[in-house]
Amino acid sequence: MAAHETINPNEPLEYQSAEGRNNILGFWIFLGAEFALFATLFASYFVLVDRNAGAVPSAELFDLNLVLIMTFLLLTSSFTCGIAIHEMRAGRMNQTLVWIGLTLLLGLGFVGFEIYEFIHYVHEGATLSASAHWSTFFVLLGTHGLHVSIGIGWIVLLAIQMLKRGFTPRTTSKFFIASLYWHFLDVVWIMIFTGVYLLGMEWV
């Protein structure tokens, strides 16, 4: 923080420096690019959703119970991440780390179930090369799962940094940015849950 900048107790610490504010703004712009990426993947999926080439139909493989578990884990992790931000702004390090830990565990659970789901589909003959439909399915969900995995690693590193350096405008702005990323992935998952799974089950 520059020497002329002072702490404002009425403003979140992550916004206390020009660097933090600029980084947060820049990340919102980055999320716009991420939105364009996933919009392209969704468009590809919906264009090719009926191109099954005789492969096993998704309606026969999609397991609503499994998908609901994955949805619960990821959406709950968004809630715990929000509580971690609240505790961070309150200056409570131990509580912040506890909620970060819960967020990471929920995220790992989500990734684990997604890997299990992919392995099950492959065993049933629904592979990346089985059809255009399954190719776009695996690319879309695999890209999302990769982003979640990256987010887990990123948050782990930021938690270690906060533990070592404490709450500063720089460390708090970094974690706030990571939380924006995490919430964005939850929004993408809601779109996947609705557009891929529910439509794939022919519920709507």
Salt bridges, closest charged atoms under 4 A:
GLU5 OE2 - ARG21 NH2 3.82
GLU14 OE2 - ARG89 NH2 2.50
GLU19 OE1 - ARG170 NH2 2.95
GLU34 OE1 - HIS147 NE2 2.57
GLU87 OE1 - ARG92 NE 2.51
